[in-house]
Amino acid sequence: FIVLLSLAFTWNAFAGLRTEQLRCEYLENPLGIDAAQPRLNWILDASERGQNQTAYQIIVASSAEALKNDHADLWDSGKVTSEQTTFVAYAGKPLASRQACFWKVRSWDKDGKVSSWSETAFWEMGLLTPGDWQAQWIARTTNIDELPAPYFRRELALDGKIKKARAYISGLGYYELHINGEKIGDHLLDPGYTRYDRRDLYVTYDVTPQLKRGHNALGVILGNGWFNPQTKAVWNFHEAPWREAPKLLLSLVV
């Protein structure tokens, strides 16, 4: 008798179509999105066979509080008749650099019944134009044959409570970022390899927990990588047109 009650409760709790695992540009709650119209995905789950989505609605807001009140000040897709759950492009107000976007979605099933809203997800825009960086490339030397890894250090003082902090960084060929003695992120061999004279990648970090009121110190170590190869290879990377001494571009926004 107890087992039957338990099964009945589980069935009722999960009846109907549900929208889960919200993603923006393949990522869960990503930072540093630089697509003007990010693509949104979600997963459907149901307790019965043969269910499918017949329509969806996405709402996007500039704050979690606005979204909680269903106030879509950035975009409301309205009810869209579609089975699509992947690569739905954002089509709301133009987004600015560093803008935070909070979103949720609901779906209509094959019987025309609407699901509850999904859990809130978010994404944050990156730096969309060169002027948004408010930073410039720096290097220790222009000598491509100098081998010791460049070390950079910057001290700064912060007043008041820190609400949010982001570090935007590109260190060529490779970098490690440290704040107050702590390595930031779990990435290795960043940024990814590109044709460096045409495109350089950067990474965005949430560094709010690492910063503190008062004295702080930032440190960056650079490596040569494929940007400044030191050995000859079959592909002649040592003659690459982009080859320079390691250099750093870092913008900290608090």
C-alpha positions as CSV (number, residue, x, y, z in Angstrom):
1,F,0.0,0.0,0.0
2,I,2.8,2.4,0.8
3,V,4.6,1.6,-2.4
4,L,1.5,2.2,-4.5
5,L,1.0,5.6,-2.8
6,S,4.6,6.5,-3.6
7,L,4.3,5.6,-7.2
8,A,1.1,7.6,-7.6
9,F,2.7,10.7,-6.1
10,T,5.7,10.4,-8.4
11,W,3.4,10.1,-11.5
12,N,1.4,13.2,-10.5
13,A,4.4,15.2,-9.7
14,F,5.9,14.7,-13.1
15,A,2.8,14.6,-15.3
16,G,2.9,16.7,-18.5
17,L,5.6,18.3,-20.7
18,R,8.6,19.9,-19.0
19,T,11.3,22.2,-20.4
20,E,14.7,21.6,-18.9
21,Q,18.5,22.0,-19.4
22,L,18.4,25.5,-21.0
23,R,21.5,26.4,-22.9
24,C,22.8,29.5,-24.7
25,E,25.3,28.9,-27.5
26,Y,25.7,25.3,-26.3
27,L,26.6,26.5,-22.8
28,E,24.9,26.6,-19.4
29,N,24.7,30.1,-18.1
30,P,27.6,31.4,-20.1
31,L,29.7,34.6,-19.8
32,G,31.3,36.5,-22.7
33,I,28.8,35.7,-25.5
34,D,29.7,37.8,-28.5
35,A,26.9,36.7,-30.9
36,A,24.5,39.5,-31.5
37,Q,21.6,37.0,-31.7
38,P,22.6,34.2,-29.3
39,R,21.0,30.8,-30.1
40,L,18.9,29.2,-27.4
41,N,18.3,25.5,-26.7
42,W,16.3,23.4,-24.3
43,I,15.4,19.8,-23.6
44,L,11.9,18.4,-23.3
45,D,10.8,15.7,-20.8
46,A,7.5,14.0,-20.3
47,S,6.0,11.2,-18.3
48,E,4.2,9.6,-21.3
49,R,5.3,8.2,-24.6
50,G,4.6,10.0,-27.8
51,Q,4.6,13.5,-26.4
52,N,6.0,16.4,-28.4
53,Q,6.2,20.1,-28.4
54,T,3.7,21.9,-30.7
55,A,4.6,25.5,-29.6
56,Y,6.9,27.4,-27.3
57,Q,7.3,30.8,-25.7
58,I,10.6,32.5,-24.6
59,I,10.8,35.6,-22.4
60,V,14.1,37.4,-21.7
61,A,14.6,40.1,-19.1
62,S,17.4,42.4,-18.0
63,S,17.1,41.2,-14.4
64,A,16.2,38.1,-12.5
65,E,13.5,40.0,-10.6
66,A,11.9,41.2,-13.8
67,L,11.8,37.7,-15.2
68,K,10.3,36.4,-11.9
69,N,7.4,38.8,-12.5
70,D,7.2,37.7,-16.2
71,H,8.3,41.2,-17.3
72,A,10.1,40.6,-20.6
73,D,11.7,43.9,-21.1
74,L,14.2,42.5,-23.6
75,W,12.2,40.0,-25.6
76,D,8.9,38.1,-25.6
77,S,8.7,35.7,-28.5
78,G,5.0,35.2,-27.9
79,K,3.5,31.8,-28.6
80,V,5.4,30.3,-31.6
81,T,3.9,27.3,-33.3
82,S,7.0,25.1,-33.8
83,E,8.6,21.8,-32.7
84,Q,12.0,23.5,-32.7
85,T,13.9,23.3,-29.4
86,T,17.4,24.0,-30.7
87,F,19.1,27.0,-32.3
88,V,16.3,29.4,-31.6
89,A,17.9,32.8,-32.2
90,Y,17.3,35.7,-29.8
91,A,15.2,38.3,-31.6
92,G,14.6,41.0,-29.0
93,K,16.1,44.4,-28.3
94,P,19.8,45.0,-29.4
95,L,22.2,43.8,-26.7
96,A,25.1,45.8,-25.3
97,S,28.5,44.7,-24.1
98,R,28.5,43.1,-20.7
99,Q,24.7,43.0,-20.6
100,A,23.1,40.3,-18.5
101,C,20.1,38.5,-19.9
102,F,17.8,36.2,-17.9
103,W,15.4,33.9,-19.7
104,K,13.0,31.1,-19.4
105,V,10.8,29.0,-21.7
106,R,7.6,27.1,-21.7
107,S,6.1,24.6,-24.2
108,W,2.7,23.4,-25.4
109,D,2.3,19.6,-25.8
110,K,0.6,17.6,-28.5
111,D,-2.8,18.1,-26.8
112,G,-2.4,21.9,-26.6
113,K,-1.6,21.9,-22.9
114,V,1.0,24.5,-21.8
115,S,3.8,23.5,-19.4
116,S,4.9,25.5,-16.4
117,W,7.8,27.9,-17.0
118,S,11.3,26.4,-16.9
119,E,13.8,27.3,-14.3
120,T,15.6,30.7,-14.9
121,A,18.7,30.6,-17.0
122,F,21.0,33.5,-18.0
123,W,23.8,34.6,-20.3
124,E,26.0,37.6,-20.3
125,M,27.3,39.4,-23.3
126,G,31.1,39.8,-23.9
127,L,32.9,42.9,-25.3
128,L,31.4,43.5,-28.7
129,T,33.6,46.3,-30.0
130,P,37.3,47.0,-29.6
131,G,36.5,50.3,-27.8
132,D,34.7,48.3,-25.1
133,W,38.0,46.8,-23.9
134,Q,39.3,50.1,-22.4
135,A,42.7,48.3,-22.5
136,Q,45.6,47.8,-24.8
137,W,48.1,45.1,-25.7
138,I,51.2,45.1,-23.5
139,A,54.4,43.1,-23.7
140,R,57.7,42.8,-21.8
141,T,59.9,42.8,-24.9
142,T,59.7,42.7,-28.7
143,N,62.5,40.2,-28.9
144,I,61.0,36.9,-30.2
145,D,64.1,35.0,-29.1
146,E,63.9,35.9,-25.4
147,L,62.9,32.7,-23.6
148,P,62.0,33.4,-20.0
149,A,58.2,33.6,-19.5
150,P,57.0,37.2,-19.0
151,Y,55.4,37.9,-15.6
152,F,53.0,40.9,-15.2
153,R,51.7,42.2,-11.9
154,R,49.3,45.1,-11.1
155,E,48.1,46.2,-7.6
156,L,44.8,48.0,-7.1
157,A,42.6,49.1,-4.2
158,L,38.8,48.7,-4.2
159,D,36.4,50.6,-2.0
160,G,32.9,49.5,-1.0
161,K,31.1,46.3,-1.5
162,I,31.9,44.4,-4.7
163,K,28.7,43.4,-6.5
164,K,30.1,41.9,-9.6
165,A,33.5,41.6,-11.3
166,R,34.6,40.3,-14.7
167,A,38.0,39.7,-16.2
168,Y,38.3,39.7,-20.0
169,I,41.7,38.4,-21.0
170,S,43.7,37.3,-24.1
171,G,47.3,36.3,-23.5
172,L,49.3,35.2,-26.6
173,G,50.4,32.5,-27.0
174,Y,49.2,31.1,-23.6
175,Y,48.4,32.7,-20.3
176,E,47.6,32.0,-16.6
177,L,45.7,34.7,-14.6
178,H,46.1,34.9,-10.9
179,I,44.2,37.2,-8.5
180,N,45.4,37.5,-4.9
181,G,47.5,34.4,-5.3
182,E,44.7,32.2,-6.7
183,K,44.7,30.8,-10.3
184,I,41.6,31.9,-12.1
185,G,39.6,29.2,-13.9
186,D,40.4,25.6,-14.6
187,H,41.4,26.2,-18.3
188,L,44.7,25.1,-19.7
189,L,46.5,26.3,-22.9
190,D,44.2,29.3,-23.3
191,P,43.4,31.0,-25.6
192,G,42.7,28.6,-28.4
193,Y,44.9,28.4,-31.5
194,T,43.9,30.7,-34.4
195,R,45.4,32.6,-37.3
196,Y,46.7,35.2,-34.8
197,D,47.2,38.0,-37.4
198,R,43.5,37.7,-38.3
199,R,41.7,36.7,-35.1
200,D,42.5,36.4,-31.4
201,L,40.3,34.7,-28.8
202,Y,39.6,35.9,-25.3
203,V,38.0,34.4,-22.2
204,T,35.7,35.9,-19.7
205,Y,35.9,35.0,-16.0
206,D,33.6,35.8,-13.0
207,V,36.2,37.0,-10.5
208,T,33.8,38.4,-7.9
209,P,34.8,35.9,-5.2
210,Q,38.5,36.5,-5.7
211,L,38.4,40.3,-5.2
212,K,38.1,42.0,-1.8
213,R,37.6,45.4,-0.3
214,G,41.0,47.1,0.0
215,H,44.3,45.9,-1.5
216,N,44.3,43.4,-4.4
217,A,46.9,42.1,-6.8
218,L,46.6,40.7,-10.3
219,G,49.3,38.5,-11.9
220,V,49.6,37.1,-15.4
221,I,52.2,34.6,-16.7
222,L,52.6,34.3,-20.5
223,G,54.0,31.5,-22.7
224,N,55.0,31.4,-26.3
225,G,52.8,28.6,-27.6
226,W,52.0,28.6,-31.3
227,F,52.1,32.4,-31.3
228,N,55.9,32.5,-30.9
229,P,57.2,29.0,-31.6
230,Q,60.8,28.4,-30.7
231,T,61.5,25.2,-32.6
232,K,61.4,24.4,-36.3
233,A,58.5,22.1,-37.4
234,V,57.3,20.5,-40.6
235,W,54.7,23.3,-40.9
236,N,57.3,26.1,-40.6
237,F,55.4,27.8,-37.7
238,H,58.7,29.5,-36.8
239,E,58.2,31.6,-40.0
240,A,54.6,32.4,-39.4
241,P,53.6,36.0,-40.3
242,W,52.0,36.6,-36.9
243,R,55.0,35.7,-34.9
244,E,55.7,38.1,-32.0
245,A,57.0,38.1,-28.5
246,P,54.2,37.1,-25.9
247,K,51.7,39.9,-25.2
248,L,48.7,40.5,-23.0
249,L,45.3,42.2,-23.3
250,L,43.4,42.3,-20.0
251,S,40.3,44.3,-18.9
252,L,39.0,44.1,-15.4
253,V,35.5,45.5,-14.9
254,V,34.3,45.8,-11.3
